[in-house]
Amino acid sequence: MAAKVETGVQLDPHQVVLRPLVTEKGTHLSERYNTYTFAVSLLANKIDIRHAIEELWNVRVVKVRTQNRCGKPRRHRASFGYTKSWKKAIVQLHDDDRIAFF
């Protein structure tokens, strides 16, 4: 008999979803495909993101896609550095559900 093993850190829903990404492309996706984009924690997986969105906004999630975005090189005077790497989630909702950010 195999037991289910919980691994990783347990995050609260407000720790999983950091902020919505309101961009021109994201607005087009939300109007046309009922799909919303969020900046999420690097530790969160697709299941964590699904549960967090459903709990925070009381909607039904159909699909979750994620992207790991690498930091870009930046320069400040004579020193070089990188911006932080971050994780992006693209969440598709049920046809009857909507999220209003404004």
Buried (B, 14 or more C-beta within 10 A) or exposed (E): EEEEEEEEEEBEBEBBBBEBBEEEEBBEBBEEEBBBBBBBBEEBBBEBBBBBBBBBBEBEBBEBEBEEEEEEEEEEEEEEEEEEEBBBBBBBBEEEBEBEEE
